[in-house]
Amino acid sequence: MDNFHLKCSSKIHQEVNAICYCQECRLYMCEKCQQIHLELYNHKKISINENQKEFFTGFCKEPNHINNLEFFCKTHNKLCCLACVSKINKKEYGQHKDCDICIIEDIKEEKKLKFRENIKELENLSNTVNLSINQLKNIFEELNKKKEEMKLQIQKIFTKLRNELNNREDGLLAKIDMKFDNVFIKEKDIKIYEKLPKQIAKSLEEIKSIDKEWDIEKLNYFLNCCSNIEKSICNIKEQNESLQKNSNSKILNIDYSPKENELNQFLEKIKSFGDIYYEYEFENCSNKENEQPEYILNEGKV
């Protein structure tokens, strides 16, 4: 019971915690009652710890039993008073009348021997518990270490996977650029073709101007202009042929499309890639004295 305190026997102070017990008066006393009691009597008193949950007075705790504890019930391993072992079974008397009863003097040596055995057993239990706690701490530290190692291993594996996917992506993108640049018309070629109308207009304008201003005295100039115009027409024709060829070409069937079942299988493999499993094994405890069970951990793997 939490926050349990023995209370003073005085009706006036019955809500006050007791600090001592008088065996002769059989009273629990608070600080005030103790001072008065000291002035009146020179009785033996037992101090009570404020957090004490159980207090041995030497008298029977059964209701209405005011006798000394003179007997021991072997059946229930419990101290009893005369009322407890009475043959009269009424009004809380005779609870132990059919039990194996002896006087406390007869059980003394047996309890002394048992007491020493209990001390030894508690010492062994203390060693066992401390050893098991230390072993459990070691297992916990080992598990934490293994957990961090596994997390690091998983991070390394998936970093490698991401790097490979990124490399594959970069490779495919570069391949697309290379294929398109080698097979299809380039943007710079279109810009060259876009200049053809101006070149044609300029050449036509030059021809018309020469035709109007033609003069036999300027024959050299005329011939040079004709030569330049003819070269220009040849260049325009070549570019026009290339333009007609490219403009009439058909777009090749080029695409990136993995097979649907292949993609789905790949995605399913990613979803189920690797797993975590673990297994504990506990060896049976030996009956040998002070021998401890061993805890064996089969470590999980990815």
Helices and strands as residue ranges (DSSP letters): E 20-22, E 27-29, H 31-40, E 45-47, E 71-73, E 78-80, E 101-103, H 104-183, H 187-193, H 196-212, G 216-218, H 219-247, H 260-271, E 279-282, E 295-298
